[in-house]
Amino acid sequence: MSAKDAPPPLPEPLLVEVADSHTHLDMQSGTVEEALVKAAAVGVTTVVQVGCDVKGSQWAAETAAAHENVHAAVALHPNEAPRIVLGDPDGWSRQGAREGGGDAALDDALAEIDRLAALPHVRGVGETGLDFFRTGPDGIAAQERSFRAHIEIAKRHGKALVIHDREAHADVLRVLDEEGAPERTVFHCYSGDAAMAEICAAKGYYMSFAGNVTFKNAQPLRDALAVAPLELVLVETDAPFLTPAPFRGRPNAPYLIPVTVRAMARVRGIGENELAEAIAVNTARAFDY
């Protein structure tokens, strides 16, 4: 294994326990148990396992049922909806190459997400939203239809809505306004600027910051973190992606949350314990556990 692929070392433990509000354990190496033990060793005692497609959402629900400190969020990722409707000849997702199933296939997939969302250990509906980075104009209608359906599912079951917003800020905010956002709405891997953070704050949306807040070119993210109300701030890994500096490019996992928490505390000009306490309370409130 090259140094680039090697897992980063364990950071100094946090003194106040926190939650990783968004992780993908099914995409990380090692077992769920190993990941949870490693995370708990540095003060990350709770994780929200997030589904991106039907199979991943079923796995998230099963994993949360089996582990007291794992909560599940279930959804079709914004890039998954167009693949279901139009097909995925390149097999880009983990499902392999697929034929398009049209609107009926999307309805079937949404019905399964709806069934999973009713389960008690499923605390969120997500990650859903809009992604104009990877999906072209032909897929936008399927994305938006899927997003609206997820908002309705979250509200009907009283679950948090977990939003994936990539290069689609105005449209995500528009759809939330049109549909009426659920009581608890989380912008996962918050990617807006300070002006958008003010809009989210006014609407009571949670903003979850990932390891990219530590990247050199991420000053707009740090500016957003600086103005976000402390009671609406969460932290996440989005592991195995977005590993914080100085480990960027190496595999991410929940145990690296302390690296991001410390960077966030510096941006806020507060102690890491104070920030960790706020994050712990906020995550429990956002996901109702």
CORCOR-V216744 format. One record per residue. N is the residue number from 1. RES is the residue in three letters. PSI is psi in radians with two decimals (999 if undefined). D_LAST is the distance of its C-alpha to the last C-alpha in Angstrom with 2 decimals. Layout:
n res psi d_last
N RES PSI D_LAST
N RES PSI D_LAST
This chain:
n res psi d_last
1 MET 2.22 38.70
2 SER 2.83 39.62
3 ALA -0.55 38.05
4 LYS -0.54 36.52
5 ASP -0.19 34.58
6 ALA 2.44 33.68
7 PRO 2.41 30.09
8 PRO 2.77 29.97
9 PRO 2.81 29.96
10 LEU 2.25 26.98
11 PRO 2.94 26.48
12 GLU 2.33 26.55
13 PRO 2.56 23.20
14 LEU 2.56 20.99
15 LEU -0.33 21.07
16 VAL 2.19 17.57
17 GLU 2.43 14.78
18 VAL 3.02 13.12
19 ALA 2.53 11.26
20 ASP 1.91 13.45
21 SER -0.05 11.99
22 HIS 1.89 14.66
23 THR 2.82 16.76
24 HIS 1.41 19.12
25 LEU -0.50 19.53
26 ASP -0.22 21.92
27 MET 0.03 24.30
28 GLN 2.73 24.45
29 SER 2.75 27.00
30 GLY 3.05 26.28
31 THR 2.86 23.83
32 VAL -0.78 20.04
33 GLU -0.79 20.47
34 GLU -0.75 22.81
35 ALA -0.71 20.56
36 LEU -0.68 17.64
37 VAL -0.78 20.23
38 LYS -0.75 21.85
39 ALA -0.80 18.75
40 ALA -0.55 17.69
41 ALA -0.40 21.34
42 VAL 0.26 21.04
43 GLY 0.19 17.73
44 VAL 1.65 15.46
45 THR -0.10 13.08
46 THR 2.46 10.27
47 VAL 2.60 11.37
48 VAL 1.99 10.74
49 GLN 2.17 13.75
50 VAL 2.28 15.53
51 GLY 2.60 18.24
52 CYS -0.16 21.50
53 ASP -3.11 23.46
54 VAL -0.86 23.45
55 LYS -0.79 23.93
56 GLY -0.59 21.41
57 SER -0.68 18.74
58 GLN -0.74 19.72
59 TRP -0.73 19.53
60 ALA -0.78 16.04
61 ALA -0.74 14.86
62 GLU -0.72 17.02
63 THR -0.71 15.90
64 ALA -0.63 12.17
65 ALA -0.53 13.48
66 ALA -0.29 15.64
67 HIS 2.14 13.50
68 GLU -0.59 10.63
69 ASN 0.19 9.89
70 VAL 2.23 10.37
71 HIS 2.63 8.36
72 ALA 2.58 11.05
73 ALA 2.43 12.62
74 VAL 2.43 15.92
75 ALA 3.00 19.05
76 LEU 2.09 22.70
77 HIS 2.59 23.37
78 PRO -0.55 25.86
79 ASN -0.28 28.58
80 GLU -0.64 27.90
81 ALA -0.88 28.72
82 PRO -0.55 32.34
83 ARG -0.66 32.86
84 ILE -0.76 32.02
85 VAL -0.85 34.35
86 LEU -0.26 37.13
87 GLY 2.91 36.97
88 ASP 1.29 36.57
89 PRO -0.49 40.05
90 ASP -0.17 39.22
91 GLY 0.65 36.33
92 TRP -0.66 34.36
93 SER 3.11 30.96
94 ARG -0.05 30.19
95 GLN -0.25 31.40
96 GLY 3.13 35.02
97 ALA 2.45 37.62
98 ARG 2.61 37.01
99 GLU 2.67 39.01
100 GLY 2.45 37.68
101 GLY 0.01 36.43
102 GLY -3.00 36.61
103 ASP -0.55 34.40
104 ALA -0.69 34.23
105 ALA -0.66 32.55
106 LEU -0.71 29.94
107 ASP -0.74 29.36
108 ASP -0.77 28.95
109 ALA -0.73 26.42
110 LEU -0.60 24.40
111 ALA -0.64 24.58
112 GLU -0.70 22.96
113 ILE -0.73 20.10
114 ASP -0.76 19.76
115 ARG -0.80 19.75
116 LEU -0.64 17.05
117 ALA -0.38 14.81
118 ALA -0.26 14.89
119 LEU 2.52 13.37
120 PRO -0.57 10.12
121 HIS 0.00 8.96
122 VAL 1.99 10.12
123 ARG -0.16 7.64
124 GLY 2.74 10.69
125 VAL 1.93 14.44
126 GLY 2.85 16.42
127 GLU 2.22 18.33
128 THR 2.98 20.73
129 GLY -2.48 23.21
130 LEU 2.52 26.78
131 ASP 1.76 28.68
132 PHE 0.10 32.34
133 PHE -0.79 32.97
134 ARG -0.48 33.26
135 THR 2.21 33.81
136 GLY -3.12 37.17
137 PRO -0.56 38.21
138 ASP -0.39 38.67
139 GLY -0.07 34.97
140 ILE -0.67 33.61
141 ALA -0.76 33.94
142 ALA -0.72 31.85
143 GLN -0.84 29.16
144 GLU -0.68 29.04
145 ARG -0.75 29.08
146 SER -0.77 26.18
147 PHE -0.84 24.17
148 ARG -0.70 24.93
149 ALA -0.70 23.94
150 HIS -0.67 20.49
151 ILE -0.76 19.98
152 GLU -0.73 21.02
153 ILE -0.79 18.77
154 ALA -0.77 15.62
155 LYS -0.75 16.84
156 ARG -0.62 17.89
157 HIS -0.03 14.65
158 GLY 0.64 12.52
159 LYS 2.78 10.80
160 ALA 2.58 10.95
161 LEU 2.20 14.48
162 VAL 2.06 15.25
163 ILE 2.29 18.90
164 HIS 2.04 21.65
165 ASP 1.82 24.55
166 ARG 1.99 27.68
167 GLU 0.65 30.89
168 ALA 0.49 29.80
169 HIS -0.94 28.41
170 ALA -0.71 30.55
171 ASP -0.65 30.00
172 VAL -0.82 26.20
173 LEU -0.66 26.24
174 ARG -0.84 28.89
175 VAL -0.70 27.05
176 LEU -0.72 23.90
177 ASP -0.76 26.34
178 GLU -0.72 28.21
179 GLU -0.45 25.36
180 GLY 1.95 23.20
181 ALA 2.60 19.96
182 PRO 2.84 16.60
183 GLU -0.63 14.88
184 ARG 1.94 12.60
185 THR 2.26 14.93
186 VAL 2.13 14.91
187 PHE 1.79 18.32
188 HIS 2.53 17.90
189 CYS 1.03 20.73
190 TYR 2.26 21.93
191 SER 0.14 25.67
192 GLY -3.11 27.12
193 ASP -2.99 29.32
194 ALA -0.64 29.14
195 ALA -0.72 30.45
196 MET -0.60 27.69
197 ALA -0.62 25.11
198 GLU -0.70 26.69
199 ILE -0.83 26.28
200 CYS -0.73 22.59
201 ALA -0.76 22.15
202 ALA -0.53 24.11
203 LYS -0.07 21.93
204 GLY 0.38 18.61
205 TYR 2.40 17.70
206 TYR 2.54 15.67
207 MET 2.05 17.99
208 SER 2.14 17.00
209 PHE 2.39 19.98
210 ALA -3.05 21.20
211 GLY -0.35 24.13
212 ASN -0.22 26.67
213 VAL -0.31 26.28
214 THR -0.15 28.46
215 PHE 2.59 31.19
216 LYS -0.73 34.58
217 ASN 0.22 34.86
218 ALA 0.53 31.43
219 GLN -0.70 32.62
220 PRO -0.61 31.41
221 LEU -0.75 27.81
222 ARG -0.63 28.29
223 ASP -0.69 29.80
224 ALA -0.77 26.77
225 LEU -0.64 24.45
226 ALA -0.53 26.90
227 VAL -0.19 26.57
228 ALA 2.34 22.87
229 PRO 2.37 21.28
230 LEU -0.57 19.39
231 GLU -0.02 16.34
232 LEU 0.17 16.17
233 VAL 2.29 16.71
234 LEU 2.94 14.63
235 VAL 2.60 16.24
236 GLU 2.90 16.65
237 THR -0.64 19.37
238 ASP 0.48 19.93
239 ALA 2.51 21.57
240 PRO 0.17 24.26
241 PHE 2.98 25.35
242 LEU 0.77 25.89
243 THR 2.29 26.46
244 PRO 2.68 26.92
245 ALA 2.53 30.42
246 PRO 0.35 32.41
247 PHE 0.24 31.20
248 ARG 2.36 31.27
249 GLY -0.29 32.48
250 ARG 2.89 31.21
251 PRO 2.34 28.24
252 ASN 2.73 24.80
253 ALA 2.82 21.88
254 PRO -0.49 18.58
255 TYR -0.18 20.70
256 LEU 0.01 22.47
257 ILE -0.72 19.66
258 PRO -0.56 21.50
259 VAL -0.78 24.55
260 THR -0.70 22.88
261 VAL -0.75 21.12
262 ARG -0.69 24.59
263 ALA -0.69 26.28
264 MET -0.71 23.88
265 ALA -0.66 24.48
266 ARG -0.74 28.20
267 VAL -0.70 28.00
268 ARG -0.28 26.28
269 GLY 0.56 28.70
270 ILE 2.93 26.14
271 GLY 2.67 25.38
272 GLU -0.54 22.91
273 ASN -0.72 21.14
274 GLU -0.76 20.72
275 LEU -0.76 19.38
276 ALA -0.70 16.98
277 GLU -0.78 15.62
278 ALA -0.80 15.19
279 ILE -0.74 13.57
280 ALA -0.79 10.96
281 VAL -0.78 10.11
282 ASN -0.73 10.58
283 THR -0.72 8.46
284 ALA -0.66 5.19
285 ARG -0.77 6.98
286 ALA -0.72 8.32
287 PHE 0.09 5.79
288 ASP 0.87 3.81
289 TYR 999 0.00
